[in-house]
Amino acid sequence: MSSGVNMATARPVTPLGILTEQLETVVRMVEREPNVPAEVKAHLQKALRLAAGLDPYLDECTTAESPALAALAKKTSEEAWNKLFSDGATVRHLEQEMLSGHLEGQMLKMFVHMMKAKSILEIGMFTGYSALAMAEALPEDGHLVACEVDPYTAEFAQAAFENSPHGSKIRVKLGAALETLDKLAAKGESFDLVFIDADKTEYVQYFHKLLDSNLLSPNGIICVDNTLLQGQVYLPAEERSKNGEAIATFNRIVAEDFRVEQVLLPLRDGLTIIRKLATQ
């Protein structure tokens, strides 16, 4: 079952989605050319089928999302984000493609179950899909703190949480994430799982703050979203946006940090899992 996101209006934002769109364009161009050998056309058609069929198949073979998550994904996809914030009133650009979605939500839920996590920190909540997905896997005495800078999306998410039996496990902290992290650290809070999906230019700061404080529990795991950023991180530097360069820098810094070990998974737009090594 899909996440309910309206794919007719969503633009491709993952390496696979962009690759599929490029292949569709090439196939259309080639089909109009009478002199292109049939064998070449057949190879291109197969490449397109392989690319276009992967995400739907992954959704089909992944446990369906809960009714509350499906409703939240649908509501997010139907929101007129471009019209709502066209006056520049928001502090950042918002769009439906920022939703984590079914596959990533289910993977995060699985991580919570596997780790038997009881405390989760989310840095960057948007409309709350990933927060609610993880909360569904928490035990009744578990809790999740979600950092969100935008008041509109925080209210949007809170309404969804109130329609779920698991929403009471979530505490939303409105404000700049780095300031919220400092406040949480000062209170001595620590978390078994941290999910980062916020301002890409601040990823390095989030990473260092988590490692340099006690916010991450001794056996805690950090999951970081968008670490492939539309494929920009492995394309030539001149093809990168500001965010693409920020993520490429983040990936390099994490890879070179002797305090951690990590793996970058090609899930949607890239998901890096980081574990802090025991002090030698």
Backbone torsions as a table, in degrees:
resi	resn	phi	psi	omega
1	MET	NA	135.1	-178.2
2	SER	-80.2	172.3	-177.5
3	SER	-79.2	-5.3	-179.2
4	GLY	89.4	-1.4	178.4
5	VAL	-67.2	135.3	-179.1
6	ASN	-74.8	96.1	-176.3
7	MET	-70.7	-14.3	178.2
8	ALA	-69.8	-27.8	-178.7
9	THR	-108.1	-17.9	-179.6
10	ALA	-73.3	138.1	177.0
11	ARG	-90.7	152.3	179.4
12	PRO	-68.4	129.7	-177.2
13	VAL	-130.2	8.7	176.9
14	THR	-115.8	158.4	177.5
15	PRO	-53.8	-42.3	-179.9
16	LEU	-67.0	-42.2	179.1
17	GLY	-63.1	-42.0	178.9
18	ILE	-67.8	-41.2	177.2
19	LEU	-60.1	-43.7	179.4
20	THR	-61.3	-44.3	178.5
21	GLU	-61.4	-41.7	178.3
22	GLN	-63.8	-42.2	179.2
23	LEU	-64.6	-39.5	177.4
24	GLU	-59.3	-42.2	179.2
25	THR	-63.6	-45.8	-179.5
26	VAL	-63.7	-43.3	-179.9
27	VAL	-60.9	-43.3	178.3
28	ARG	-62.0	-41.5	179.9
29	MET	-65.0	-43.3	-177.2
30	VAL	-68.7	-37.4	-179.5
31	GLU	-62.4	-25.0	179.7
32	ARG	-84.0	-9.0	-177.2
33	GLU	-98.8	113.4	-176.5
34	PRO	-70.0	-20.3	-174.4
35	ASN	-92.2	-1.2	177.9
36	VAL	-77.8	127.0	-178.7
37	PRO	-56.9	145.0	-180.0
38	ALA	-60.3	-32.8	-180.0
39	GLU	-64.4	-40.4	177.9
40	VAL	-64.3	-43.9	178.8
41	LYS	-61.2	-40.3	-179.5
42	ALA	-64.7	-41.6	178.2
43	HIS	-63.6	-41.7	179.4
44	LEU	-65.9	-40.2	178.3
45	GLN	-63.1	-39.9	178.7
46	LYS	-66.8	-40.6	177.6
47	ALA	-60.6	-40.3	178.9
48	LEU	-66.1	-42.2	179.1
49	ARG	-63.0	-40.2	178.5
50	LEU	-63.5	-42.8	-178.3
51	ALA	-71.8	-46.7	-174.5
52	ALA	-72.0	-26.0	-175.0
53	GLY	-87.1	-13.2	-172.6
54	LEU	-67.8	-54.2	-177.1
55	ASP	-59.9	-46.5	177.4
56	PRO	-59.8	-36.1	179.8
57	TYR	-69.5	-39.7	176.4
58	LEU	-60.7	-43.2	177.3
59	ASP	-61.1	-43.3	-177.7
60	GLU	-62.3	-35.2	-175.5
61	CYS	-95.2	5.9	179.5
62	THR	-107.7	139.8	179.9
63	THR	-49.0	133.8	-177.8
64	ALA	-62.5	147.5	177.5
65	GLU	-71.7	160.2	179.1
66	SER	-68.9	160.3	175.6
67	PRO	-56.1	-37.1	-179.6
68	ALA	-65.3	-40.8	178.6
69	LEU	-69.4	-40.6	178.6
70	ALA	-61.8	-41.4	179.0
71	ALA	-65.5	-39.2	179.5
72	LEU	-66.8	-42.7	178.2
73	ALA	-62.3	-42.2	179.6
74	LYS	-63.7	-46.0	-179.9
75	LYS	-62.2	-40.4	178.9
76	THR	-63.6	-41.6	-177.9
77	SER	-69.3	-25.8	-177.4
78	GLU	-89.7	-10.0	-179.6
79	GLU	-71.6	136.1	-179.6
80	ALA	-85.3	71.8	-174.9
81	TRP	-60.2	-40.6	-176.9
82	ASN	-66.9	-33.9	178.4
83	LYS	-80.4	-37.4	-176.6
84	LEU	-61.5	-37.3	-175.1
85	PHE	-116.8	23.1	-179.1
86	SER	-69.1	-16.7	179.7
87	ASP	-85.8	1.2	178.1
88	GLY	77.6	16.9	-176.3
89	ALA	-72.3	-23.6	-178.1
90	THR	-83.4	160.1	-178.2
91	VAL	-84.1	-9.3	178.8
92	ARG	-154.5	162.4	179.6
93	HIS	-74.8	129.3	-178.9
94	LEU	-119.1	141.0	178.4
95	GLU	-156.6	157.8	-174.7
96	GLN	-61.8	-25.0	-178.7
97	GLU	-67.4	-8.6	177.9
98	MET	-76.8	-10.2	178.8
99	LEU	-66.1	135.5	179.8
100	SER	-63.8	-46.1	174.8
101	GLY	91.0	172.8	-171.6
102	HIS	-56.5	-55.4	-173.7
103	LEU	-63.8	-47.4	-179.6
104	GLU	-69.2	-37.3	177.2
105	GLY	-60.9	-42.1	180.0
106	GLN	-68.6	-35.4	177.7
107	MET	-66.3	-42.3	178.3
108	LEU	-63.4	-40.2	175.6
109	LYS	-59.1	-42.4	-179.3
110	MET	-63.7	-39.7	177.3
111	PHE	-60.2	-43.2	-179.6
112	VAL	-60.9	-44.3	177.9
113	HIS	-63.5	-46.9	-176.6
114	MET	-63.0	-38.5	-178.1
115	MET	-83.2	-13.4	-171.0
116	LYS	54.3	40.1	-178.3
117	ALA	-65.6	145.0	176.9
118	LYS	-121.2	-13.8	179.4
119	SER	-136.9	130.0	-176.2
120	ILE	-131.1	140.1	173.6
121	LEU	-118.6	126.2	175.9
122	GLU	-114.1	124.9	179.1
123	ILE	-105.1	100.7	-175.0
124	GLY	99.1	105.4	-171.5
125	MET	-106.1	-31.1	-170.7
126	PHE	52.7	-125.4	-176.4
127	THR	-91.7	7.1	168.8
128	GLY	94.8	9.8	-176.4
129	TYR	-62.7	-51.9	-177.7
130	SER	-66.9	-36.6	178.1
131	ALA	-61.1	-46.2	-179.0
132	LEU	-68.7	-37.6	178.2
133	ALA	-60.0	-45.8	-179.8
134	MET	-69.5	-37.2	179.4
135	ALA	-62.5	-33.3	179.0
136	GLU	-62.2	-26.2	-179.0
137	ALA	-93.1	-10.6	179.7
138	LEU	-73.2	148.6	172.7
139	PRO	-68.1	169.9	-176.4
140	GLU	-60.2	-30.7	179.3
141	ASP	-94.5	10.9	177.3
142	GLY	-84.5	164.4	178.9
143	HIS	-148.0	153.7	179.5
144	LEU	-130.5	129.4	174.7
145	VAL	-104.7	121.8	-178.2
146	ALA	-111.8	122.5	178.1
147	CYS	-92.6	126.8	178.3
148	GLU	-142.6	132.8	-176.6
149	VAL	-90.1	-22.7	-173.8
150	ASP	-98.4	120.0	-176.5
151	PRO	-64.8	-32.1	-178.9
152	TYR	-66.5	-48.0	-179.6
153	THR	-69.0	-30.9	177.0
154	ALA	-63.3	-42.1	177.8
155	GLU	-68.6	-39.5	177.5
156	PHE	-57.6	-47.4	-179.1
157	ALA	-67.0	-42.5	-177.3
158	GLN	-59.8	-37.0	177.9
159	ALA	-62.9	-38.2	178.3
160	ALA	-69.4	-39.8	-179.8
161	PHE	-61.4	-36.4	-178.0
162	GLU	-69.3	-16.5	178.4
163	ASN	-96.4	8.9	179.5
164	SER	-123.6	141.7	176.8
165	PRO	-66.8	-11.4	-179.0
166	HIS	-101.6	-4.6	-177.0
167	GLY	-63.5	-26.0	-178.5
168	SER	-69.4	-12.5	178.5
169	LYS	-80.4	-9.3	-172.3
170	ILE	-104.5	130.7	172.3
171	ARG	-114.1	122.8	-179.9
172	VAL	-94.4	127.2	176.7
173	LYS	-109.2	109.5	-177.5
174	LEU	-87.6	129.7	179.4
175	GLY	142.5	178.0	179.1
176	ALA	-61.7	132.2	-173.5
177	ALA	-60.2	-43.0	-177.8
178	LEU	-62.1	-38.1	177.6
179	GLU	-68.2	-39.9	178.3
180	THR	-63.7	-40.8	178.7
181	LEU	-60.9	-41.7	178.0
182	ASP	-61.2	-41.5	-179.4
183	LYS	-66.9	-41.4	179.1
184	LEU	-65.0	-40.6	179.3
185	ALA	-65.4	-39.3	-179.9
186	ALA	-64.7	-28.5	178.0
187	LYS	-83.4	-4.9	179.1
188	GLY	79.5	19.4	179.5
189	GLU	-77.4	146.9	176.3
190	SER	-139.9	158.6	-171.1
191	PHE	-135.8	142.5	179.1
192	ASP	-76.2	-33.3	-178.0
193	LEU	-136.7	132.1	176.1
194	VAL	-121.3	128.0	177.5
195	PHE	-115.0	121.6	-178.5
196	ILE	-106.6	121.9	176.6
197	ASP	-154.5	64.5	-174.2
198	ALA	-131.0	-146.7	-179.0
199	ASP	-59.6	115.8	-174.7
200	LYS	-63.4	-31.0	-178.5
201	THR	-72.9	-10.1	179.1
202	GLU	-106.8	5.0	-177.1
203	TYR	-56.2	-43.8	-178.9
204	VAL	-62.1	-39.4	179.4
205	GLN	-66.6	-41.3	176.4
206	TYR	-59.5	-46.5	-177.5
207	PHE	-58.3	-50.7	-179.1
208	HIS	-65.8	-39.4	-179.1
209	LYS	-64.5	-38.6	178.2
210	LEU	-65.9	-41.3	-178.3
211	LEU	-75.6	-31.7	-175.8
212	ASP	-87.4	-4.5	179.1
213	SER	-120.0	-173.6	176.1
214	ASN	-99.7	17.9	-179.3
215	LEU	-63.6	-32.1	177.7
216	LEU	-94.5	123.1	-179.6
217	SER	-64.5	160.9	-175.0
218	PRO	-52.3	-35.8	178.7
219	ASN	-107.7	22.9	-175.6
220	GLY	-73.8	160.0	-180.0
221	ILE	-125.4	140.0	173.8
222	ILE	-108.3	127.5	173.1
223	CYS	-110.9	130.2	-174.7
224	VAL	-123.6	124.4	-176.3
225	ASP	-89.3	159.2	173.9
226	ASN	66.0	29.9	-176.5
227	THR	-83.4	3.1	166.9
228	LEU	-106.0	-18.7	177.6
229	LEU	34.8	70.3	174.9
230	GLN	61.5	18.9	-179.5
231	GLY	84.0	-1.6	-176.4
232	GLN	-62.5	-31.0	-173.9
233	VAL	-66.0	-25.2	179.0
234	TYR	-111.6	6.3	171.2
235	LEU	-89.5	167.1	178.7
236	PRO	-54.6	145.6	-174.9
237	ALA	-56.2	-33.6	-177.6
238	GLU	-69.3	-12.7	179.1
239	GLU	-95.7	3.9	-177.1
240	ARG	-91.2	144.6	170.8
241	SER	-83.1	-180.0	176.5
242	LYS	-59.5	-43.8	178.9
243	ASN	-68.3	-36.4	177.7
244	GLY	-62.2	-41.4	177.9
245	GLU	-67.3	-37.9	179.3
246	ALA	-63.6	-41.7	-180.0
247	ILE	-70.8	-38.7	176.6
248	ALA	-60.2	-41.2	177.4
249	THR	-64.9	-43.9	178.8
250	PHE	-59.4	-47.5	-178.9
251	ASN	-59.2	-41.1	-180.0
252	ARG	-66.6	-43.7	-178.8
253	ILE	-62.9	-42.8	178.9
254	VAL	-64.3	-43.9	-178.3
255	ALA	-62.6	-29.7	-177.1
256	GLU	-93.7	-4.8	-176.7
257	ASP	-82.6	116.3	-176.0
258	PHE	-70.4	-10.7	-177.2
259	ARG	-81.7	-11.1	-172.9
260	VAL	-133.6	163.3	164.2
261	GLU	-126.7	152.0	-171.5
262	GLN	-153.1	162.4	173.0
263	VAL	-139.8	136.3	177.9
264	LEU	-103.4	116.7	-179.0
265	LEU	-98.4	139.1	179.1
266	PRO	-81.7	48.7	177.7
267	LEU	-88.0	120.5	-177.0
268	ARG	48.7	-110.1	-177.0
269	ASP	-98.3	19.8	178.4
270	GLY	98.9	127.9	177.6
271	LEU	-133.8	117.5	178.8
272	THR	-100.1	132.6	177.1
273	ILE	-110.1	125.3	-173.2
274	ILE	-122.4	133.9	176.5
275	ARG	-123.7	130.2	177.7
276	LYS	-77.8	128.9	-179.5
277	LEU	-76.3	151.4	177.1
278	ALA	-64.3	144.4	179.1
279	THR	-63.5	129.8	-179.6
280	GLN	-77.1	NA	NA
